[in-house]
């Protein structure tokens, strides 16, 4: 149902009246310690962390104060039917390897440790072969295999240098393709342990970017091979080492082609390595089955789109050579497809104007897939089941909630933690048909109704072209309808990177700001993921434009509310959110009055090739898009208060971005604030620097938005 502006305003007024009524009822107030120091309260009870399943009928509950819990440490396994808890100790069925003091150590099942290497520099990513007989690792740009029984170390490659890496990813591959979780690892054992596949990277032509560190008397520079839009990318090729034959075979990919190789996956029988391939424009994705013995490749899958394509996160192979299942947004929405091993489409399992968010379980016997999707409401995730033929779609979770589920190994049960912005989270166990088995926990504490708590509403703002944009609004405590309140908008932005979900959040800091009299808002644009690839495609070759158009529409709506102070419309975010913040204070200067831009991209020609060109193309083929998306283009429009924050050693979004922005602002004669954090990377990891950043953010809010002194509790660390 579409809600008109007047009705939405009535909803927020009703929320405000409810807050006022709560105050009049003289409910208890949260203490400063509960808001700022996370001191215990009986309002919200932390839910148990369910980290996985011990077996098909016992889920694993982490020990109090722990996250994950899969490694034991006081964790318990809980019987889904009786609720009986027994100590959980993960079965130790395999030896492990790790790096300590720069060397590789082997830990046996019985706990005995053995040092396998002894070198001056650190080995990287030691990985056991599936049969536990060998360890592969990288060192000095080369790939090594160590035989555990004999202790013999074999150097598989010999060309490693400061720009040639075997099995160790070039920076842009680590950040954008293989992912940070890879820890730069770019080699993969075959299931039978007889073959080791790896990527070979050549960074010779990739431009060097210097990161300056001011420590010491003379300081020093850290040199990074970092390709920016239009620059040469690393040359990449794929190789196989046949362990029994002591033979290297190169795959049939030409490293001189201006293309990308993605994360590969071994076929279940280990006879082929399925490699993802993409062109430089990133609008053509292919899957090749590569034969290790010969290096020959066979095309299995070919997808083209008018804008961009994302890499496959997973390829689910079915048993008995029945094919594979993947997810693609080629229809305009992320859906599930079943292909034969020859690459021919067997069926599309899901269809419609909604986004599938993940495959939870594949029941090959019954030919059914369990999956999560944002179908009933774009701000909520539910669990569904459908047949391989695309028929029989069934919703398994219920109610107007956002659901986080975990299915048991054989799909018999699932745990469900569910909530919405107005309802604290609960956890329960259900069977595969969605029937309640057992309630597990409720986060609503015994004194939940005794305290005055700022609550949140999820509303929608319709654009002129039909997008119902989601926004959450938390009003101040002790709301006075005759006052006007400042607004703080927390943002990230970016393609398929929304932050607005209909889920419960309780933050002591958020309650503090509500007590101090601030309206807190989060908002998502048309390309944030709520409206599938259809919405994302608007951003193609013009980042910033559509996000800002949508954000402005939502700010226009907020300004129609009688209790919103239009002279104090603040926005803040980091990374892409830092870009959006600076863009809002320049391009959107008529609507945004204050902003804190943390380590943001200020001109897209300064970010890396793979991320930027996916959406923008190159500066050569899209000069107008790069100009219109740059914060530097609109510095003359700045009229509010902009605070720019960056770390000097940011190796992801270089401080160059903020420095070029402040230089342009100086040339324009503009007032702004700038805070530099020496030695800090992307997102400040140093505790002292992070605390200082938070302290300065607090000062900014009190000075410009709340216009009163900073309370002693927030004035210093």
C-alpha positions as CSV (number, residue, x, y, z in Angstrom):
1,X,0.0,0.0,0.0
2,X,1.3,3.4,-0.9
3,X,1.1,5.9,1.9
4,X,0.7,9.6,1.0
5,X,2.8,12.4,2.5
6,X,0.1,13.6,4.9
7,X,-0.6,10.1,6.2
8,X,3.1,9.5,6.7
9,X,3.4,12.7,8.6
10,X,0.5,11.6,10.7
11,X,2.3,8.4,11.5
12,X,5.4,10.3,12.7
13,X,3.2,12.7,14.7
14,X,1.5,9.6,16.3
15,X,5.0,8.3,17.2
16,X,5.9,11.7,18.7
17,X,2.7,11.8,20.7
18,X,3.4,8.2,22.0
19,X,6.8,9.4,23.1
20,X,5.3,12.3,24.9
21,X,2.8,10.1,26.6
22,X,5.6,7.9,27.8
23,X,7.3,10.9,29.3
24,X,4.1,11.9,31.1
25,X,3.7,8.5,32.5
26,X,7.0,9.1,34.3
27,X,8.7,6.0,33.1
28,X,12.3,5.3,34.2
29,X,15.2,6.9,32.4
30,X,18.2,5.0,31.1
31,X,21.3,5.8,33.1
32,X,24.4,7.4,31.6
33,X,26.3,4.2,32.2
34,X,23.6,2.1,30.4
35,X,23.8,4.4,27.4
36,X,27.5,5.2,27.1
37,X,29.2,2.3,28.9
38,X,26.9,-0.6,28.0
39,X,26.2,-1.2,31.7
40,X,23.6,-4.0,32.3
41,X,19.9,-3.4,32.1
42,X,16.8,-5.5,32.3
43,X,15.2,-3.8,29.3
44,X,16.9,-5.9,26.6
45,X,18.3,-9.3,27.2
46,X,21.0,-10.4,24.7
47,X,19.9,-13.4,22.6
48,X,22.0,-16.5,22.5
49,X,24.4,-16.6,19.6
50,X,23.6,-19.6,17.4
51,X,26.8,-20.3,15.5
52,X,25.8,-23.4,13.5
53,X,24.8,-27.0,13.9
54,X,26.5,-29.9,15.7
55,X,24.3,-32.3,13.7
56,X,20.8,-32.3,12.2
57,X,19.0,-32.1,15.6
58,X,21.4,-30.0,17.7
59,X,22.2,-26.4,17.1
60,X,25.3,-24.8,18.7
61,X,24.9,-22.0,21.2
62,X,27.9,-19.9,21.9
63,X,29.1,-19.3,25.4
64,X,28.0,-16.0,27.0
65,X,30.1,-13.1,25.8
66,X,31.4,-15.0,22.8
67,X,30.5,-14.7,19.1
68,X,30.8,-17.6,16.8
69,X,31.2,-20.4,19.3
70,X,32.1,-23.0,16.7
71,X,35.5,-23.5,18.4
72,X,33.9,-24.6,21.7
73,X,35.2,-22.5,24.7
74,X,32.1,-23.2,26.8
75,X,29.6,-23.5,23.9
76,X,26.7,-25.9,24.2
77,X,24.8,-28.1,21.8
78,X,21.0,-27.8,22.2
79,X,18.5,-30.5,21.3
80,X,15.9,-28.9,19.2
81,X,13.0,-30.9,20.6
82,X,13.8,-31.0,24.3
83,X,15.9,-27.9,24.6
84,X,18.4,-29.9,26.7
85,X,21.9,-28.4,26.6
86,X,25.1,-30.4,26.8
87,X,28.7,-29.2,26.5
88,X,29.9,-28.9,22.9
89,X,33.4,-29.6,21.8
90,X,34.0,-29.5,18.1
91,X,35.2,-32.9,16.8
92,X,38.9,-32.8,16.0
93,X,39.2,-34.9,12.9
94,X,42.0,-33.1,11.1
95,X,45.4,-31.6,11.7
96,X,45.8,-27.9,11.1
97,X,48.6,-25.6,10.0
98,X,49.2,-22.0,11.0
99,X,51.9,-19.3,10.9
100,X,53.5,-18.3,14.2
101,X,56.7,-16.2,14.6
102,X,56.9,-16.2,10.8
103,X,57.1,-20.0,10.5
104,X,54.6,-22.7,9.7
105,X,53.5,-25.0,12.5
106,X,51.6,-28.2,12.2
107,X,49.2,-29.2,14.9
108,X,48.2,-32.9,15.1
109,X,44.8,-34.1,16.2
110,X,46.2,-34.9,19.7
111,X,47.4,-31.3,20.1
112,X,51.1,-32.0,19.4
113,X,52.8,-29.2,17.4
114,X,55.7,-29.3,15.0
115,X,57.5,-26.4,13.3
116,X,57.7,-27.2,9.6
117,X,59.7,-24.2,8.4
118,X,62.4,-21.8,9.6
119,X,62.9,-18.7,7.6
120,X,63.8,-15.0,8.2
121,X,60.6,-13.8,6.6
122,X,57.0,-14.9,7.0
123,X,55.4,-17.7,5.0
124,X,51.9,-16.8,3.8
125,X,48.6,-18.8,3.9
126,X,49.8,-22.3,4.7
127,X,47.1,-24.7,3.5
128,X,46.9,-28.5,4.0
129,X,46.2,-30.8,1.1
130,X,42.9,-32.6,1.5
131,X,44.7,-35.9,2.3
132,X,46.8,-34.1,5.0
133,X,50.1,-35.2,3.4
134,X,51.3,-31.8,2.2
135,X,51.3,-28.1,2.9
136,X,51.3,-25.4,0.3
137,X,52.3,-21.8,1.0
138,X,53.7,-18.7,-0.6
139,X,57.0,-16.9,0.3
140,X,58.9,-14.2,-1.6
141,X,56.5,-14.3,-4.5
142,X,56.9,-18.0,-5.0
143,X,54.8,-21.1,-4.3
144,X,56.1,-23.9,-2.2
145,X,54.9,-27.4,-1.2
146,X,56.2,-29.2,1.8
147,X,55.8,-32.9,2.3
148,X,54.9,-33.5,5.9
149,X,56.2,-37.1,6.3
150,X,59.7,-36.4,4.9
151,X,60.0,-32.7,5.6
152,X,61.1,-32.1,2.1
153,X,60.3,-28.6,0.8
154,X,59.8,-28.1,-2.9
155,X,59.9,-24.7,-4.6
156,X,57.3,-24.9,-7.3
157,X,58.0,-21.5,-9.0
158,X,61.2,-19.5,-9.4
159,X,60.2,-16.2,-10.9
160,X,58.8,-14.4,-7.8
161,X,59.9,-10.8,-7.4
162,X,58.6,-7.6,-5.9
163,X,56.2,-7.4,-8.9
164,X,55.7,-11.1,-9.7
165,X,53.5,-13.2,-7.3
166,X,52.7,-16.8,-7.6
167,X,49.6,-17.9,-5.5
168,X,49.6,-14.5,-3.7
169,X,47.1,-11.9,-5.0
170,X,47.8,-8.5,-6.4
171,X,46.2,-5.8,-4.3
172,X,43.2,-5.2,-6.6
173,X,42.4,-8.9,-6.8
174,X,42.6,-9.2,-3.0
175,X,40.3,-6.2,-2.4
176,X,37.8,-6.6,-5.2
177,X,37.8,-10.1,-6.7
178,X,39.1,-12.8,-4.4
179,X,38.0,-10.8,-1.3
180,X,39.6,-9.8,1.9
181,X,38.7,-13.1,3.5
182,X,41.3,-14.7,1.1
183,X,44.1,-12.9,2.9
184,X,45.8,-12.7,-0.5
185,X,45.7,-16.5,-1.0
186,X,45.4,-17.4,-4.7
187,X,46.0,-21.1,-4.8
188,X,43.7,-24.1,-4.5
189,X,44.3,-27.8,-3.9
190,X,42.3,-30.3,-6.0
191,X,40.0,-32.7,-4.0
192,X,42.4,-35.6,-4.6
193,X,45.5,-33.7,-3.5
194,X,47.3,-34.4,-6.7
195,X,47.1,-31.0,-8.3
196,X,47.7,-27.5,-7.0
197,X,46.2,-24.7,-9.1
198,X,47.3,-21.1,-8.7
199,X,47.1,-17.6,-10.2
200,X,50.3,-15.9,-11.4
201,X,50.2,-12.1,-11.1
202,X,52.5,-9.6,-12.9
203,X,52.3,-6.1,-11.5
204,X,55.1,-4.7,-13.7
205,X,52.9,-2.3,-15.6
206,X,50.6,-1.4,-12.6
207,X,51.3,2.2,-11.4
208,X,53.0,2.6,-8.1
209,X,51.2,4.6,-5.4
210,X,53.2,5.9,-2.5
211,X,51.7,6.0,1.0
212,X,53.6,8.4,3.3
213,X,54.2,7.6,7.0
214,X,55.5,10.6,9.1
215,X,57.0,8.4,11.9
216,X,60.6,8.9,12.9
217,X,63.0,11.6,11.9
218,X,62.8,11.2,8.1
219,X,59.5,9.4,7.7
220,X,59.1,6.7,5.0
221,X,56.9,5.7,2.1
222,X,55.1,2.4,1.6
223,X,54.9,1.6,-2.1
224,X,51.7,-0.1,-3.4
225,X,50.9,-1.3,-6.9
226,X,47.4,0.3,-7.2
227,X,45.6,0.5,-10.6
228,X,43.3,3.5,-11.0
229,X,40.6,3.8,-13.7
230,X,42.1,3.4,-17.1
231,X,45.4,2.2,-15.8
232,X,47.0,-1.1,-16.7
233,X,45.8,-4.0,-14.5
234,X,48.0,-6.8,-13.3
235,X,48.5,-9.5,-15.9
236,X,47.1,-12.8,-14.6
237,X,47.3,-16.3,-15.8
238,X,46.4,-19.7,-14.3
239,X,48.7,-22.7,-13.7
240,X,48.5,-26.3,-12.4
241,X,51.2,-28.3,-10.7
242,X,50.8,-32.0,-11.0
243,X,52.4,-33.3,-7.7
244,X,53.1,-36.9,-8.7
245,X,54.5,-36.0,-12.1
246,X,56.3,-32.8,-10.9
247,X,54.9,-31.0,-13.9
248,X,53.6,-27.4,-14.4
249,X,50.8,-26.8,-17.0
250,X,49.5,-23.4,-17.9
251,X,45.8,-22.9,-18.6
252,X,44.7,-21.5,-21.9
253,X,44.3,-17.9,-20.8
254,X,46.4,-15.2,-22.3
255,X,47.8,-12.9,-19.6
256,X,48.1,-10.1,-22.2
257,X,44.4,-10.0,-22.7
258,X,42.8,-7.1,-20.8
259,X,40.5,-9.3,-18.8
260,X,39.9,-10.6,-15.3
261,X,39.9,-14.1,-13.8
262,X,37.6,-14.7,-10.8
263,X,37.6,-17.2,-7.9
264,X,37.7,-20.7,-9.3
265,X,36.0,-23.8,-8.0
266,X,37.0,-27.4,-8.4
267,X,34.5,-29.8,-9.9
268,X,33.3,-32.4,-7.3
269,X,35.5,-35.2,-8.9
270,X,38.5,-32.9,-9.2
271,X,38.9,-33.5,-12.9
272,X,38.2,-29.9,-13.9
273,X,38.7,-26.4,-12.4
274,X,35.8,-24.1,-13.2
275,X,37.2,-20.7,-13.7
276,X,35.3,-17.4,-13.8
277,X,36.3,-15.0,-16.6
278,X,35.2,-11.4,-17.2
279,X,36.0,-8.8,-19.8
280,X,37.5,-5.4,-18.7
281,X,34.1,-3.7,-19.1
282,X,32.6,-6.3,-16.7
283,X,29.5,-6.8,-18.7
284,X,30.3,-10.3,-19.9
285,X,30.8,-13.2,-17.5
286,X,31.9,-16.7,-18.6
287,X,32.5,-20.0,-16.8
288,X,35.2,-22.2,-18.3
289,X,35.9,-25.8,-17.3
290,X,39.7,-26.2,-17.4
291,X,41.4,-29.5,-17.7
292,X,44.6,-29.5,-15.4
293,X,46.5,-32.0,-17.4
294,X,46.4,-30.1,-20.7
295,X,45.3,-26.6,-19.7
296,X,42.6,-26.6,-22.3
297,X,39.3,-24.8,-21.4
298,X,35.7,-25.4,-22.4
299,X,33.1,-22.7,-22.1
300,X,30.2,-23.7,-19.8
301,X,28.3,-20.4,-19.2
302,X,28.1,-17.1,-20.9
303,X,26.2,-14.1,-19.5
304,X,26.0,-10.6,-20.9
305,X,24.3,-7.5,-19.5
306,X,23.9,-3.9,-20.7
307,X,25.4,-2.5,-17.5
308,X,27.6,-4.7,-15.3
309,X,27.7,-8.3,-14.0
310,X,28.7,-9.5,-10.5
311,X,30.9,-12.5,-9.9
312,X,29.3,-15.8,-8.8
313,X,29.7,-16.1,-5.0
314,X,28.9,-19.8,-5.1
315,X,28.4,-22.6,-7.6
316,X,26.4,-25.5,-6.1
317,X,27.2,-28.7,-7.9
318,X,24.5,-31.4,-7.7
319,X,25.3,-35.1,-7.1
320,X,25.4,-37.7,-9.9
321,X,26.4,-35.2,-12.5
322,X,22.9,-33.6,-12.4
323,X,24.3,-30.1,-13.0
324,X,24.8,-27.0,-11.0
325,X,22.8,-24.2,-9.4
326,X,23.8,-20.5,-9.4
327,X,22.2,-17.1,-8.7
328,X,22.1,-14.3,-11.3
329,X,20.4,-10.9,-11.6
330,X,20.4,-11.0,-15.4
331,X,16.5,-10.7,-15.3
332,X,16.8,-7.5,-13.3
333,X,16.3,-9.3,-10.1
334,X,18.5,-11.9,-8.3
335,X,17.1,-15.4,-9.0
336,X,18.1,-19.0,-8.9
337,X,18.9,-21.1,-12.0
338,X,19.6,-24.8,-12.6
339,X,22.0,-25.7,-15.4
340,X,23.3,-29.0,-16.7
341,X,27.0,-29.8,-16.6
342,X,27.1,-28.8,-20.2
343,X,25.8,-25.3,-19.4
344,X,22.3,-25.7,-20.8
345,X,19.6,-24.2,-18.7
346,X,17.3,-26.8,-17.1
347,X,15.0,-24.4,-15.2
348,X,14.7,-21.1,-13.5
349,X,13.7,-21.9,-10.0
350,X,12.6,-18.5,-8.9
351,X,11.1,-15.6,-10.8
352,X,9.4,-12.2,-10.1
353,X,10.1,-8.7,-8.9
354,X,12.0,-9.6,-5.8
355,X,15.5,-10.4,-4.7
356,X,16.8,-13.8,-3.6
357,X,19.4,-13.2,-0.9
358,X,20.9,-16.7,-0.5
359,X,20.5,-20.4,-1.0
360,X,20.1,-22.1,2.5
361,X,19.7,-25.8,1.6
362,X,19.4,-27.9,-1.5
363,X,17.3,-31.1,-1.1
364,X,18.4,-33.1,-4.1
365,X,16.3,-36.1,-3.1
366,X,13.0,-34.1,-3.1
367,X,14.3,-31.7,-5.8
368,X,13.6,-28.6,-3.6
369,X,15.6,-25.6,-2.7
370,X,15.3,-23.5,0.5
371,X,16.3,-19.9,0.0
372,X,16.0,-16.5,1.6
373,X,14.5,-13.5,-0.2
374,X,13.2,-10.0,0.1
375,X,9.8,-10.7,-1.3
376,X,7.0,-9.6,1.0
377,X,8.7,-6.3,1.8
378,X,12.1,-5.1,0.4
379,X,13.2,-4.3,4.0
380,X,12.5,-7.8,5.3
381,X,14.1,-11.2,4.6
382,X,12.0,-14.4,4.7
383,X,12.7,-18.1,4.2
384,X,11.1,-19.9,1.2
385,X,11.0,-23.3,-0.5
386,X,10.5,-24.1,-4.1
387,X,10.8,-27.1,-6.5
388,X,13.5,-27.5,-9.0
389,X,10.9,-26.9,-11.7
390,X,10.1,-23.5,-10.3
391,X,6.7,-24.4,-9.0
392,X,5.4,-24.8,-5.4
393,X,6.8,-21.6,-3.9
394,X,6.1,-21.6,-0.2
395,X,6.9,-19.1,2.5
396,X,8.2,-20.8,5.6
397,X,8.6,-17.8,8.0
398,X,5.7,-15.8,9.1
399,X,4.7,-12.4,10.3
400,X,5.8,-8.8,9.5
401,X,9.4,-9.4,10.6
402,X,12.9,-9.5,9.2
403,X,14.2,-13.1,9.6
404,X,17.7,-14.4,10.1
405,X,17.7,-18.2,9.6
406,X,20.1,-21.1,9.9
407,X,19.2,-24.5,8.5
408,X,20.3,-27.8,9.9
409,X,22.7,-29.9,7.8
410,X,20.0,-32.1,6.4
411,X,17.4,-29.4,6.2
412,X,15.1,-30.9,8.9
413,X,15.0,-27.8,11.1
414,X,15.9,-24.1,11.0
415,X,16.6,-21.5,13.7
416,X,15.0,-18.2,13.2
417,X,15.8,-14.9,14.8
418,X,13.1,-12.4,13.9
419,X,12.1,-8.8,14.7
420,X,11.1,-5.5,13.2
421,X,11.9,-1.9,14.1
422,X,9.3,-1.8,16.8
423,X,9.5,-5.3,18.2
424,X,12.6,-6.7,20.0
425,X,14.1,-9.9,18.5
426,X,13.0,-13.4,19.4
427,X,14.6,-16.7,18.5
428,X,12.8,-20.0,17.8
429,X,13.3,-23.3,16.1
430,X,11.0,-24.5,13.3
431,X,10.8,-27.7,11.2
432,X,11.3,-27.7,7.4
433,X,7.6,-27.0,6.8
434,X,7.7,-23.8,8.9
435,X,5.9,-25.3,12.0
436,X,7.1,-24.0,15.4
437,X,9.1,-26.6,17.3
438,X,10.3,-24.6,20.2
439,X,10.7,-21.0,21.4
440,X,14.3,-20.3,22.3
441,X,14.6,-16.8,23.7
442,X,13.0,-13.3,23.7
443,X,15.3,-10.3,24.0
444,X,12.5,-8.2,25.6
445,X,13.6,-8.0,29.2
446,X,11.5,-8.0,32.4
447,X,11.7,-4.2,32.7
448,X,11.1,-3.4,29.0
449,X,7.8,-1.6,29.7
450,X,9.2,0.3,32.7
451,X,11.6,2.5,30.8
452,X,11.2,5.4,28.3
453,X,12.9,4.3,25.2
454,X,13.2,6.1,21.9
455,X,11.5,4.0,19.2
456,X,11.9,3.8,15.5
457,X,9.5,3.9,12.6
458,X,10.0,2.6,9.1
459,X,8.3,4.7,6.5
460,X,8.4,5.0,2.7
461,X,8.8,8.1,0.5
462,X,7.6,7.8,-3.1
463,X,9.6,9.4,-5.9
464,X,8.0,10.9,-8.9
465,X,8.9,7.9,-11.0
466,X,7.5,5.4,-8.6
467,X,10.1,4.1,-6.2
468,X,9.0,3.7,-2.6
469,X,12.2,4.6,-0.8
470,X,12.6,3.2,2.7
471,X,13.7,5.3,5.7
472,X,13.9,4.8,9.4
473,X,13.3,7.6,11.8
474,X,14.0,7.7,15.5
475,X,12.5,10.7,17.3
476,X,13.9,12.4,20.4
477,X,12.8,11.4,23.9
478,X,10.6,13.9,25.7
479,X,9.4,15.1,22.4
480,X,7.9,18.6,22.4
481,X,5.7,19.3,19.3
482,X,6.4,23.0,19.6
483,X,10.2,22.6,19.2
484,X,12.3,22.0,16.1
485,X,14.9,19.3,16.2
486,X,18.2,18.7,14.3
487,X,18.5,15.7,12.0
488,X,21.4,13.3,11.8
489,X,21.4,11.1,8.7
490,X,23.8,8.1,8.8
491,X,24.6,6.9,5.3
492,X,26.6,4.5,3.2
493,X,25.1,4.6,-0.3
494,X,26.6,2.8,-3.2
495,X,25.2,0.1,-5.5
496,X,23.4,-2.8,-3.7
497,X,24.7,-1.6,-0.3
498,X,21.6,-0.5,1.6
499,X,21.4,-0.2,5.3
500,X,17.7,0.2,6.0
501,X,16.0,-3.0,7.2
502,X,12.9,-3.6,9.2
503,X,14.8,-5.0,12.2
504,X,15.2,-4.2,15.9
505,X,18.2,-2.4,17.0
506,X,19.0,-1.2,20.5
507,X,22.0,1.1,20.9
508,X,22.8,2.9,24.1
509,X,24.5,5.6,22.0
510,X,21.4,6.1,19.9
511,X,19.3,6.4,23.1
512,X,21.8,9.1,24.3
513,X,21.3,11.2,21.1
514,X,17.6,10.8,21.4
515,X,17.8,12.0,25.0
516,X,19.8,15.0,23.8
517,X,17.2,15.9,21.3
518,X,18.3,14.7,17.9
519,X,16.2,13.0,15.2
520,X,18.2,10.0,13.8
521,X,17.6,8.8,10.3
522,X,18.8,6.1,7.9
523,X,17.7,6.1,4.3
524,X,18.2,4.0,1.1
525,X,18.1,5.0,-2.5
526,X,16.7,3.2,-5.6
527,X,20.0,1.4,-6.3
528,X,20.6,0.2,-2.7
529,X,19.3,-3.3,-3.2
530,X,15.6,-2.8,-2.4
531,X,14.7,-2.7,-6.0
532,X,16.9,-5.3,-7.5
533,X,19.3,-4.8,-10.4
534,X,16.5,-2.8,-12.1
535,X,17.1,0.0,-9.5
536,X,20.9,-0.4,-9.5
537,X,21.1,0.1,-13.3
538,X,20.2,3.7,-12.9
539,X,23.7,4.3,-11.4
540,X,25.5,3.0,-14.5
541,X,28.2,5.5,-15.6
542,X,26.9,8.3,-13.2
543,X,27.6,7.5,-9.6
544,X,26.2,10.0,-7.1
545,X,23.4,11.4,-9.3
546,X,20.6,9.0,-8.5
547,X,21.5,8.4,-4.9
548,X,21.5,12.1,-4.3
549,X,18.2,12.7,-6.2
550,X,16.6,10.1,-3.9
551,X,18.2,11.4,-0.7
552,X,17.0,14.9,-1.6
553,X,13.5,13.6,-2.0
554,X,13.6,12.1,1.4
555,X,15.1,15.2,2.9
556,X,12.4,17.3,1.3
557,X,9.8,15.1,3.0
558,X,11.5,15.5,6.4
559,X,11.5,19.3,5.9
560,X,7.7,19.2,5.6
561,X,7.5,17.9,9.2
562,X,6.8,20.7,11.7
563,X,9.3,19.5,14.3
564,X,12.3,19.2,11.9
565,X,14.8,22.0,11.8
566,X,15.7,22.5,8.2
567,X,18.8,24.5,9.2
568,X,20.3,21.5,10.9
569,X,20.2,18.7,8.3
570,X,23.4,16.7,9.0
571,X,24.7,13.7,7.1
572,X,27.7,11.4,7.8
573,X,29.3,8.2,6.6
574,X,32.6,6.5,5.8
575,X,34.2,5.2,2.6
576,X,31.4,5.4,0.0
577,X,29.4,7.1,2.8
578,X,32.2,9.7,3.0
579,X,31.8,10.3,-0.7
580,X,28.0,10.7,-0.4
581,X,28.5,13.1,2.6
582,X,30.8,15.4,0.7
583,X,28.7,15.2,-2.4
584,X,25.6,16.1,-0.4
585,X,27.3,19.2,1.1
586,X,28.4,20.4,-2.4
587,X,26.1,19.0,-5.1
588,X,23.2,18.9,-2.6
589,X,24.1,22.0,-0.7
590,X,20.5,23.4,-0.9
591,X,19.3,20.5,1.3
592,X,22.1,19.4,3.5
593,X,23.6,21.8,6.0
594,X,26.3,19.8,7.9
595,X,28.4,16.8,7.2
596,X,31.2,14.6,8.5
597,X,32.9,12.8,5.5
598,X,35.1,10.0,6.7
599,X,37.8,8.6,4.4
600,X,35.7,9.0,1.3
601,X,36.3,8.8,-2.5
602,X,36.1,12.4,-3.7
603,X,36.8,11.8,-7.3
604,X,36.2,8.3,-8.9
605,X,39.3,8.6,-11.1
606,X,41.3,8.2,-7.9
607,X,39.8,4.8,-6.9
608,X,40.7,1.3,-8.1
609,X,40.0,0.0,-11.6
610,X,37.8,-3.0,-10.8
611,X,35.3,-1.4,-8.5
612,X,35.1,2.0,-10.3
613,X,35.1,0.8,-13.9
614,X,32.3,-1.8,-13.1
615,X,29.9,1.2,-12.6
616,X,31.6,4.1,-14.4
617,X,33.7,2.7,-17.3
618,X,37.0,4.5,-17.8
619,X,37.7,8.2,-17.8
620,X,38.5,7.9,-21.5
621,X,35.1,6.4,-22.5
622,X,33.0,8.3,-19.9
623,X,34.6,11.7,-19.2
624,X,31.2,13.4,-18.5
625,X,30.2,10.8,-16.0
626,X,33.5,11.1,-14.1
627,X,33.1,14.9,-14.0
628,X,29.5,14.9,-12.9
629,X,30.2,12.3,-10.2
630,X,33.2,14.1,-8.7
631,X,32.8,16.1,-5.5
632,X,35.5,18.4,-6.9
633,X,33.1,19.6,-9.6
634,X,30.8,21.2,-7.1
635,X,33.1,22.7,-4.4
636,X,31.9,26.2,-5.4
637,X,28.4,25.3,-4.0
638,X,29.5,24.5,-0.5
639,X,27.7,26.7,2.0
640,X,27.2,24.4,5.1
641,X,29.8,23.0,7.5
642,X,31.8,20.1,6.1
643,X,34.2,18.2,8.2
644,X,36.7,16.0,6.2
645,X,38.4,13.1,8.0
646,X,41.1,10.7,6.6
647,X,44.0,8.5,7.6
648,X,47.4,9.1,6.1
649,X,48.1,5.4,5.4
650,X,44.7,4.5,3.9
651,X,45.7,1.9,1.3
652,X,42.1,1.5,0.0
653,X,40.7,5.0,-0.4
654,X,43.9,7.1,-0.5
655,X,44.2,10.3,1.5
656,X,44.9,11.8,-1.9
657,X,41.1,12.0,-2.3
658,X,40.6,14.3,0.7
659,X,43.7,16.3,0.0
660,X,42.6,17.1,-3.5
661,X,39.2,18.1,-2.1
662,X,40.6,20.5,0.5
663,X,43.0,22.0,-2.1
664,X,40.0,22.8,-4.3
665,X,38.0,24.2,-1.4
666,X,40.9,26.4,-0.5
667,X,41.1,27.7,-4.0
668,X,37.4,28.4,-3.8
669,X,37.9,30.3,-0.6
670,X,35.5,28.0,1.3
671,X,35.5,27.3,5.0
672,X,35.7,23.7,6.1
673,X,37.1,21.5,8.8
674,X,39.8,18.8,8.3
675,X,41.2,16.1,10.6
676,X,44.1,13.9,9.6
677,X,44.9,10.7,11.4
678,X,48.6,9.8,11.0
679,X,49.4,6.2,10.2
680,X,45.7,5.1,10.0
681,X,44.4,2.7,7.4
682,X,40.9,2.5,6.0
683,X,38.6,2.7,9.0
684,X,40.8,3.5,12.0
685,X,42.1,0.4,13.8
686,X,44.2,2.2,16.5
687,X,42.1,2.4,19.6
688,X,43.4,5.9,20.6
689,X,42.8,7.3,17.1
690,X,39.3,5.8,16.9
691,X,38.4,7.2,20.3
692,X,39.6,10.6,19.2
693,X,37.6,10.5,16.1
694,X,34.5,9.6,18.1
695,X,35.2,12.4,20.5
696,X,35.6,15.0,17.7
697,X,32.4,13.7,16.1
698,X,30.6,14.3,19.4
699,X,32.0,17.8,19.6
700,X,30.8,18.5,16.1
701,X,27.3,17.4,16.9
702,X,27.1,19.5,20.1
703,X,28.6,22.6,18.5
704,X,26.6,22.7,15.3
705,X,23.4,20.6,15.9
706,X,22.6,20.7,19.6
707,X,24.3,24.0,20.2
708,X,25.2,23.4,23.8
709,X,28.4,22.4,25.7
710,X,29.6,18.8,25.4
711,X,28.7,16.9,28.6
712,X,31.6,15.8,30.7
713,X,30.8,12.2,29.9
714,X,31.6,12.8,26.2
715,X,34.2,15.5,26.4
716,X,37.2,13.2,26.7
717,X,38.2,9.5,26.4
